[in-house]
Amino acid sequence: MKAIVAIPARMASQRLPGKPLADIKGKPMIVRVWERAMAAEVGPVIVAAAEPEVVAAIEAEGGQAVLTDPALPSGTDRIHAALEGFDPSGRFDVVINLQGDIPGLEPAMLRAVVAPLAASELDIATLATPFESPQAAADPNIPKPVLAGRPGDAWRRALYFSRAPVPHDRDGDGEAYYQHIGIYAFRRAALTRFVSLPPSPLEEREKLEQLRALEAGMAIGVALVDSMPLSVDTPADLQKACNILN
């Protein structure tokens, strides 16, 4: 496989306007994420930017960025558009979709997310980690994968994703629930197919984009990792990220 990392970024965040350029210990957040992606050494890294100022911030650090249509509806659409412009000949057959708001990302997570694609015929791979407490699994803001297979498997197939804690543990002796980590590795053909599909009924009901792929019959594998990276969505999260980098 020949992989590339694409990081979607746009300034129009509702909870934290201008998020990609938010300062974290003297550097814009998007630059912090780009640095962590480069450290993973899984392939070249591009930023799929909705605004010229984000492109400028990355290029000032010697990185590569592609300006995309700000009207694109999702980060997945944005990385697809950037990749078509950056690599029209299809040299890269795997693309990692890394959100631009994870400045403390462990580079090993990018290596972990591509591993299921190397070992199988999956269309998409993603990550999950056990909840720290059973009570946290009830939070509807945290998506949870339903996984086939058994604990200890190198990766497990996703049967469903939900905001509810599923499957129901009737006897109370099942394995722990897992929380989804929104980092994806797509086969190039799977990404092209995914963005061509309309939103699906379950996707619209749960507000979870990955259900579109499952409803279309695409196979998603989930690799399990040990920790949940901090996503920066609010000013409070931004302060936490600064404290972590201290």
N, C-alpha and C positions, 0 to 999 in steps of 0.2 A: 504494500500500500504506500501511496505517496500522499501525505497529509499536509493540510494548510490550516492555520488557525485564523478565524475571522471574528472580529469583535464589533458588534453593532453599537453605535453610540448616537444619541440625539440629545439636544439641549432642552427639549420641551417636556421635562419631567414635571408632573403635577405636584408631587410632594417635596421635591428638591430641585427647583428650577436651575438650569445650568449645570446639572450634575456631572457631566464628563469633565468639566474644567474646575470642579470644586477642589480647593487646595488641601492636600494631605502632606503635611510636613515639607512644604516647599515645592511640591510637584502636583500637577493636575491629576485627578483620579484616573483618567483614561491612560495617562502615561504610566502610572503605577501598575495598572492591569497589563498593559502592553509589556512592561518589563518582566512581569511574572510569567507571561506567556512565552516570551523569548527564552527565559531561563529553563523552560521545560524541554526545549530542543526537540520538539516533535515535528517541526517544519517551519516554513516562513510564517510570519504573522502580519496580517493586514487589519486596519481599522476601517469599518464600513460606516462612514460618518454622514450625518444628515446636514451638517453645517460646515462652512469653510474654516471657522475658527478651531474646530476639532481637528481637521486635517492639518492646519498649521501647527498645532500643539504637538502632534505626532511627528511631523516632518522636522520640526525643530530639534527633536531627539535623534534624528537619523532613521526614523521608522517610515513605514509605507502606509498610506491611507488612500481610500477611494471615496470621492464625494458621491452620495446617492440622493435620490429624490426624497425630500423630507416628507412627502405625502404617503410613503410606503406604510402599510398598516402594521407591520410587526418587525421585530429584529430579525426573524428568520427570512422574511422577504428582503430585508436590507442586506444580509450577508449574501443571499443568492444574487442580487443585483450587482454587488461589489465583485463577487467572484466571476460573474460573466464578463465584467469589464476588465478585471485583472488577469484572468486566465481563460480567454475565449477558446483556446485550443484544447482545453481539458487535460492539461498535464497532471493536475491534482485530482485524485479520485476519492479522497476523503476530506471532508471539511468539518472542523471542530467549531461549533458555535459557542463562544465564550462571552457571557454577559460582561458589559463594561463597568459593572459596579461591584466587582469583587477584588478590591485592591490587596487583600491579604491572601490571595489564592496560593495554595501549595502547588508548585509546578508538577508534582507527582500526580495530581488529579487529572491533568491533561494526558499523561501517559496511561493512566488507568482507564480513561473513557474510550480510548481507541482500541484497547486490548480485546474486547468482545468481538469487534469487527474482524480482527486478524484471525480469530479462532472459529469463525462461524459464517453463515450466510445471512446474518442479520442485516436489516436495512439501516437501523439507527441504534446507537448505544447512548446510555446516559448513566448517571450516578445516583446513589442513595446512601444514607447512613442511618443507624438506629437512633431513635429518639432517646434523649437523656432521661425522660420520665414518661410513664404511661399517660399522665394527665396532658402532656404536650400534644399527644396524638389527637386529642379532641379539637384542636385549634383548626378552624376551617380555612385559615389563611395559609396553611402549610399542606401542599399536595402530598399524597401518600401513594406509592406504587403497591399493587397487588402482584406478588411474585410467585411464579412457578419454581419448581426445584426445591432444594433444601439448603439450610445454612451451611456454609463451607464450600459450596460450589464456586468455581472461579467467576462465573457470572450467572444471572438468572433471567429468564424471559419474563417480560412484563405482560400480565393479562389485562390490567386495567390501572388507571390512576384516578384517585378521588380526593375530594376535600374532606370526606367523612372517614373515620377510622374503620377501614374494611380490610380483610374479611372479619365478620363478627366472630369473636372468640367465645363460643358458647360455654365451654368447660373451663375456661380460664387458664389453660395450661399450654397454649400455643406460643409461637415465637413472638418476639417484640415487633411492633410496627416500625416501618422505616419512613424517613422523610426524604422527599425527592430533592436532589440538587440540580438546578437548571443549567447544566452544562451538557451539550449534546455532541455526538460525532455522527455525521450523516455520510453515507455513501453518496457520491456526487449525483448519481441517477435518482436516488431516493429524495435528495433535497429538491431537485428539479420537479419531481412528481409531486412532492408535498406542497410546494408553493402554488402548483397549478390546481390543487383541489379546493373546492369551496369549504367554508367552515361546516363542520358536521353537527348533527343534533346533540350528541353527547358533549362535544366540545363547547357548544353554546350554553348547554345546561350547567356544566361544571366550571366553565370558563378556564379550561385547560387545553392548550393547543395540541399537546401530544395525543389526545384522544382522537383527533382527526386522522392521524397516522394509523392508529389501531383500528378505527372503523373502516379504513380503506384496505385493511388486510396486511399492513406493513408490520414487520417484526421488529420489536424493540427489546434490546438486552440491557440489563442493569448490572453494573459492577458496584460492589459495596466498598465504601471507604470508611475511615475511622472517625472523621469529624465533619462538621458542617461549617463551610466558610461564611464569613460575615458578608451579607449583601447590604450595600449602602442605599437606603431608600428615603431616609429622613435626616434632618439635622442632627438628631441624637445618634443615629447610626454613623454619621460622619465623624462625630466626636469619638465614638468607640474605635473607629478605624485609626484615627490619629493616636489614640492611647495604645492600641495594639502595636503600631509601628514604633512607638517609643521604646 
